Amino acid sequence: MAPVVLALRETSAIETILISTGQHREMLDQALGAFNLMPDHDLNIMQHGQTLAQVTARALDGMDAFLAKRAPDWLVAQGDTTTTFVAGLSAFYRSVPFAHVEAGLRTDNIGNPFPEEFNRRAAGLIANVHFAPTVWAAQNLRDEGKDPDSIFITGNTGIDAVRLAAKIEGEPWYPDHNGPVVLLTTHRRENWGEPQRRIAKAARAIIQQTPSALLVVAMHRNPQVREVLVQELGDLPQARLIEPPEYVQFVKLMQRCALILSDSGGVQEEAPTFGIPVLVLRETTERPEGVSAGTAKLVGTDFDRIVHEALSLLHDSDAYEAMAKAVSPYGDGAASHRIRSVLLHRLGLASAPEPMWI
């Protein structure tokens, strides 16, 4: 959302208030700090060990109190987090128009990924305006019966953010390493436990069969994720287990890599900006455009499949070039300005929205 906030604040015609739930505070502060942003209002809901139900209830209570006090003209939320679902629900309860950024992403299973697939579907039921990143996402919304006049294809704001971050100066990663760098990021709830262990074992096998490669594991802060990664990869000489980098540093790390193994949704979109192939460590993806375009490949959590596909890319230059040179379908870096133009039009402050991406 940072590029959207920055774009909205370029005009003095509106007041833009940035709200945080207080979850993952350190990671959030790092990400926002890259763009010189900080929350204007913090719901401060974070409690150690809280359940999804508790997160939902506390966030809903906090959002409702805020909306009752400020009565905004629009509430805008992005993505598929529980916070996004709660933002939409609280707006619905208070009859505040709700705009969903990154709308229309779908898998064919409401429980996978969990709970994200439910969150984005529920947000779509509530939204007055849907900012779809791609043609495919927009068609999903039309197929669900959403008003075509409420759907705008903007490109993805994540591409705006990654392009901005790439322009910021940062320290180079592993300048003394001459071989390929393979990045592993994994954190999704459905991969906890045995799937996580298969992923880690596969990463170990890949690196052991590629002596010139360096494996960088950006470990999520969740102890359930870290424990498995440390057990399986902590003693591997070619592995570097690191704390999750700040956003700009992470973008620089992606740029340094030859290959990324990830179950992240955002990485599937961001890495192709730099021509980096992505093997998606999930059984389903709500971002099939990248798979269709050839920038990403869905490999699940099967040990043999992960190892085979990774080694093919690392050892076969033709296979690698085919993915690295595939054209990203996710945007041109101007999504946030298109979103702003639609909101200004809906507020009666612009005669018409800017032309959409596609």
N, C-alpha and C positions, 0 to 999 in steps of 0.2 A: 504493500500500500504506500510505501514511502514516495515513489514517483507520482502517485495520484495526489497525495497531500502537497507535495512541492508544486505540482501543476495548478492545483486549486488556489494555493497561496500566491500565485503569480498575479492574481486579480484581486483588487481591493473591493470588488462588488459584493463579495461574500466573506463570511467568517467561517473558518475551517477549524474544528475542534478535534484533536486526535485523542482517542480513548484507548486505554490499555486495561486488560483484566488483571495484569500483574503476574501472569503465568510465565515461567521461564524468564524471569526478569533479567538475569545477566545476559542471556543470549539476545533478548529483545533490545536491551540498552546498547549492546554492541552493534546490532544491525541498524538501529535508528541513528546511532552516533555517526555511522559512516556518511549519513546524509544531513548531519547537523540538526536532527530532529529529537524531540523528547515529548512524551505524552503530556497533554494538557490536563487530563483527568485520569486517575488511576483507581480502578475498582478494588485492587489489592485483595484478590480472592484466594491467592495461593496458600494452601496448607499442605504440609507434608503428608503423603500417603492418601490424599483424598481420592474418592472414586469419581467416575464420570458423572454419576448422578449428583454428587456434591458439587462438582465443578459447574454443572449446568444450573443447579439451583442457586448457587451463590452468584454466578454471573448474571442470571436472569434478574435476581433481586437488585443487584447493583445497577444494571442497565435500566431497569424500570424506574428506579429512583432518579437516575440522571435524566431520563427522558421527561419525567414528570416535572423536573425543575427547569430544564432548558427548552423543551418543546421545539426541537430543530425542524427545519423544513424538509430535510432529507437525512436518512441514515445510510451510510455506505459501508459495506464490509466485503472482504475478499476471501475467496477460497472455500475450504471444506472443514475448517476446524469447528469444534464445539462452540467456540466464541462466535463464529459467523452464524451458525444456526441460532444461537441465543440472541444475537443482535437482530436477526430477522424476526424472531418470535416476539421480542420486546417491542419492536417497531409495530408489528401487527396489533398487539394488545393496546398500544397507545395511538393507533391510526396515523402513524408517521410513515410517509413514503419510504420504501426500502429499495436500494440499488445493490445488486449482487455483482461484484467484480469477479472475473474468472468463472462465469456461469456456464452451465451446460455440459460440464465434464461428467461422463458416466461410465460405469462398468455394468455388466449384466447381472451383478450380484449385490444386493443391498447390504450384505454383510462383509463384503470384501472390496476395497479395504474398509476395515472397521475402526472407528465409527464414521469415517470420512464420507463414505458413499451415502449413508443416511443424511449426514449433515448437509451436503450440497443439494440433494434432492429436496429436503425440507426447506432449505433456503429458497429454492426455485419455486416452491408452492406459494411463498409469501411475497416474493420480489415484485415490485412494480416495474422495474427496469432490469434487464438482464444484459450485462456486458460480456459477450461471448468472445473468447480469444481467437477462435478459428471457425471456419465454415462448418466443420463437423460438429462442434459444440453448439452452434446456432441451430443446426438441423435437429439435434437432439431435443432442443427446447420446442421447436415447431412440432415435432412428432408428439410431444407431450401436451400439445394444445395451447401453448403459450401464445399470446397475442403477438403476431409478427411485428407490429409497430412498437413493441416493447423490447425487441431484441436488436442489439447493435454489435457488429463484429469489429472489435477494436485492435486485435492482436493482444498479446499477453504483457501485462505490466512487469512481469519478471524479466522480460527482455529489456525493457526500459531500465530497470534497476541494474542488471548485469552490465549493460553498456556504460552506464554512468560510473559504476564501480571500476570498470576496466581502465577508465581514464585517470583514476586517482593513483598517484605514485605509491609504490609499496616495495618492500624488500623481496628479492627473488627467492624462490624456494629451491633448495638443494642445487646451488650453482656448481658444485664440484662433482655432481653425479652426471656421467655422460650417457648412461643408458636410459631406457624408458622408465617413466614413473607411472605406476598404477595406483589409482585412488579408490579406496573402499569406504563407502558410507552406508550404514544400515541402522535402522532404528524403528521401523514400523511395528506396531503391536502384533500384527498377524505373523510376523517373523520371529517373535520372541521364542526362546526355547530351542527345540531341535532344528527348525529351519535356520535359525541364526548360527547354530553350530555347523550345519552343512555348508553354509556360506563361508564361514571362516576357514573350514577345512579345504574348501575349493580354492580360496585365495592363497592358502599356503601351498597347495599343489601347483598352482599357476606360477608362483614366484620361484619355487624350487626347480621348475622346468624351464625357467627363463633366467639364467644366472646373471645377466646384465641388468635385470629389472630391480627397481626399488618399489616396495609396497608401502603406501602411506594410508594409515587407518585413522580417519577422523572420528573419534569415539564420541557418540552421543552421551549426554550426562546421565542418562538412566542407568542405574546400577545393574539392572537385568541385562542390558545390552553389553555393558563394559565387562562384566564378569566373564562372559563367554569369549569375547574378543581377546582378553588378556590370557585366558587359559589356552586358547588355541593358537595365538599368534605372538604372545609376549616373548617367546624364546627364539623367534625366527630372526637370524642375523640381518636378513634383507628387509625386515619390517620396521616401520617407524610408527608407533602408536602415539597419537598426539591428541591434545585437547581440541575441541571444536574451534576452529579459527574464527576470528571476527569476520564479518561479511566481506569486506574488501580483501582481506588476506585469503579468504576461501576462493574468491574469484581468481585471484592471482595463482592459487594452487591449481584450480581447474585448468587455467591457461598453460601451466607447466606440464600437465599430464598427457600421456599418450592414450590412456584408456581409463574409463571410470566404470566401476561396478557399484550400483546404487539402487536402493529401493525408494529413493526420494522422488516425489513428483516434480519439484522445482528443478532438480538437476537434469531431468529428462529434457526440459526446455532450455536450460541455460547452457549446458555443455555444447550443443550443436552450434551455438553462436560463435564458438571458437574452433569448430571443426573437430571436436573430440567425440569419438564413438562412446556410446553408453550401453552397457548391458544391464537391463532392468531386472532386479532381483525380486520379482513379484509374479504371482500367477495371473494377475489381471492388471490392466492399466487403463486409467481414464484419459490417457493421452496417446491414443493409437495413431494420431497423425504422424508422430515421429517414427513409429514403427513402419507405417506405410511409406513415409518419405525415405526411409533407410538410415536415419540419423541415430536410431535406437533399435535394440533387439530385445524382445521379451524372453528371458531365460528361466524365470522362476527361481526355485531354491534347490533344484536337483544338482547334486555334486558333479555328476558326469557332464551334464549340459553346460554348466557354468565353465568348467575347466576346458571343455572342447571349444566353446565359442571364444573364450578369451585367448587361448593359445592360437587359434586360427587367426585372430586379428594381430597378435603380437609377432607371429612367425610368417604370415603370408601378406606381403605388401599389397597385392592386388585386392585382397579382402579388406584390408585396412583402408586403402584409398577409396574404395567404393563407399564406405560409411563416412569417412572424414570429409569427402567432397559432396556428400548429399546436402541438398538445400533445406535449411530449417523452415518448417511451416508455421513457426510460432509468433512471428511479428517482426516489426521494423524499428522498434524503439520509440514509437510515437503513440502507444496505446493510452497513456495517461492524459495526453492532450485531447484525444478523441473523447475520452470519458468526461473530462471537464466540459467539453463543448456541449455534450448531451445534457449534462446537469444544468448548465447555464441556460440552455434552451428551455428545459422543463421549469426552471425558475422564472422564466420570462425575461431573462437578461441577454438573450441572443436570439436572432431571427431564425436561425437554423443550425443544426449541428454540423461540424466539419465532416468532410467525406470520410467514410469508414475505410478500414484497411483493405478489405476485399468486398 
